[in-house]
Amino acid sequence: MSDTHRPTPVGSLALIAVIIGGGAAAFAYTAGWFSPQRLTPMKMVAAFAPPGGPALGHRRNHAKGICFTGTFEANGAGTEISKAVVFEKGEYPVVGRFNLGTQDPNVDDATVRVRGIGVQITTPDGQVWRSAMIDPPFFPVSTPQAFYDLLKASKDKAADAMKNFIAANPEFSHFASWAGSAPWTASYAEEPYNSLNSFVMTNKAGEPKTVRWGIVPEAQVIPVSQDDLKKLGPNFLEADIAKRVAAAPQRWKLVVIVANPGDPTADPSKEWPADRRKIDVGTLTVTKIEPEADGPCREINFDPTVLPAGITTSDDPFPAARSAAYMKSYDLRTAESKYYPRTPTGEKQ
Amino acid sequence: MTGEMQRFHPLQRLLHWVMAVCVLAMFFIGVGMVSTVMPKFLPLMATHKSLGIAILVLVIVRIAVRLRYGAPALPADLPPVIRLGAELSHYALYALLIAMPLLGWAMQSAADYPVVIFDGFRLPPIVPQSDTLHTLFWDAHYYLAFCFFALVLLHIAAALFHGLVRHDGVFEAMAPVPTHPRTAPAE
């Protein structure tokens, strides 16, 4: 190096250190390492865990479930609001899962208030639509942060934890009154299941419409008291659905509900008025039930943001939060699959 | 390698700086998206997938261009240890540029997630659904990302060291625009 008019190496080295240190710090900041308050997918998923820890190898929520296969028969009416191939008249294969809103895969069925269904519909072009719906008509809280706060408060031993939570999130009392008064049934087949979250459907003309959807059972709904359900045994829901489907396919209507301008599309805790336009787009038929351990639904993450072209997310913040949390749950449970044997003896894998 | 070559071919420099921007963006998008449940999670995830596949395509082009045009020789006075480090770190950078997108694609495939890039272009799965493969590829993608970022920081530090301390023309060889003319070899 013959050049004598250079900055001193010390100054240059310091500049390099600042640039590299700054890059590393920016990375750490982006990763949230300086932001302990940030609601991460890991925190959300961990908040579900019961005091004894999560059930390894199982979904972190809606942990108890049973697989089904069947079809979705589109009647063509959905093409008016969405260009998704799944709404074109025809029959498409379905893989799904009936489940309970619990973290315990061995829970007594009669003790779980929220029942759900995961559905995956595949069209011949390879596009996939996944939806995870539950039977309440609205969600307990307005935001993912409030849901996290609910999980924390419900496990908090402090006497006023829930009281404080409800004071901060008054919408929860609406859900609590539903949970306390809505009739119970003795069958997954008698439940309606609702997307609760809103999505945007776009038709071939490019017109966007904000929608929610739900499936309405064809089976007759017979209210049963929770006390009577407790007499049916811990797994009566799985036994019932297996028996019903073996006897005859079970059906639901898939209904798309279209928002009016001004409806609360970003808040799943708020129902839309009952007079909103409803489009019956087809029939979900369940033809076969299989245990989850080695069933076709086990490997599926029913991430509600897996959508075909023609359906996208809306201003509802939940689908993104659910996608992030479901993915973390999937990463964890697949890494633990040895704890959830595929066969009763655990021989395979 | 052409002994006469003082700077990389303009196409090589263009590819280097376009990829530099993409790769740096990938680190921040990646580490940001896995630490949030906010609505931005979805566009970050979608961008991460699209950009990852774009980088995979670009690195293939880049290797072809490199094989065609070669690279300027390192300074003759570079200590052998530094020279070895330079060569090994560049092999590692190329290996990671290829491996990271493939691991990401494979881990998504192994989880049976549809891999949709650029808002509607669907890629086929490259491995079947498998809990074991998903965990393997997920771990590799995750831990290698941190190694990759550390290596990029080292690469930047080395480039700046060449440019600001050694003044040996190595930085100028890849600089996006000509800086000051390369000083004649001193000895």
Chai-1 contact restraints between the chains, C-beta under 6 A:
chainA,res_idxA,chainB,res_idxB,connection_type,confidence,min_distance_angstrom,max_distance_angstrom,comment,restraint_id
A,S2,B,A186,contact,1.0,0.0,6.0,A-B,restraint_1
A,P9,B,V165,contact,1.0,0.0,6.0,A-B,restraint_2
A,S12,B,L164,contact,1.0,0.0,6.0,A-B,restraint_3
A,S12,B,V165,contact,1.0,0.0,6.0,A-B,restraint_4
A,I16,B,A157,contact,1.0,0.0,6.0,A-B,restraint_5
A,I16,B,L160,contact,1.0,0.0,6.0,A-B,restraint_6
A,I20,B,L153,contact,1.0,0.0,6.0,A-B,restraint_7
A,I20,B,A157,contact,1.0,0.0,6.0,A-B,restraint_8
A,G23,B,L153,contact,1.0,0.0,6.0,A-B,restraint_9
A,T30,B,F28,contact,1.0,0.0,6.0,A-B,restraint_10
A,T30,B,V31,contact,1.0,0.0,6.0,A-B,restraint_11
A,T30,B,G32,contact,1.0,0.0,6.0,A-B,restraint_12
A,A31,B,V31,contact,1.0,0.0,6.0,A-B,restraint_13
A,A31,B,S35,contact,1.0,0.0,6.0,A-B,restraint_14
A,G32,B,S35,contact,1.0,0.0,6.0,A-B,restraint_15
A,L39,B,V37,contact,1.0,0.0,6.0,A-B,restraint_16
A,T40,B,S35,contact,1.0,0.0,6.0,A-B,restraint_17
A,P41,B,V37,contact,1.0,0.0,6.0,A-B,restraint_18
A,M44,B,V37,contact,1.0,0.0,6.0,A-B,restraint_19
A,V128,B,P114,contact,1.0,0.0,6.0,A-B,restraint_20
A,P144,B,V37,contact,1.0,0.0,6.0,A-B,restraint_21
A,E299,B,D112,contact,1.0,0.0,6.0,A-B,restraint_22
A,E299,B,Q129,contact,1.0,0.0,6.0,A-B,restraint_23
A,T305,B,L42,contact,1.0,0.0,6.0,A-B,restraint_24
A,A309,B,G120,contact,1.0,0.0,6.0,A-B,restraint_25
A,P317,B,P39,contact,1.0,0.0,6.0,A-B,restraint_26
A,A320,B,P39,contact,1.0,0.0,6.0,A-B,restraint_27
A,A320,B,F41,contact,1.0,0.0,6.0,A-B,restraint_28
A,A320,B,L42,contact,1.0,0.0,6.0,A-B,restraint_29
A,A321,B,V37,contact,1.0,0.0,6.0,A-B,restraint_30
A,A324,B,V37,contact,1.0,0.0,6.0,A-B,restraint_31
A,A324,B,F41,contact,1.0,0.0,6.0,A-B,restraint_32
A,D331,B,W138,contact,1.0,0.0,6.0,A-B,restraint_33
A,T334,B,D131,contact,1.0,0.0,6.0,A-B,restraint_34
A,T334,B,H134,contact,1.0,0.0,6.0,A-B,restraint_35
A,T334,B,T135,contact,1.0,0.0,6.0,A-B,restraint_36
A,A335,B,T135,contact,1.0,0.0,6.0,A-B,restraint_37
A,S337,B,D131,contact,1.0,0.0,6.0,A-B,restraint_38
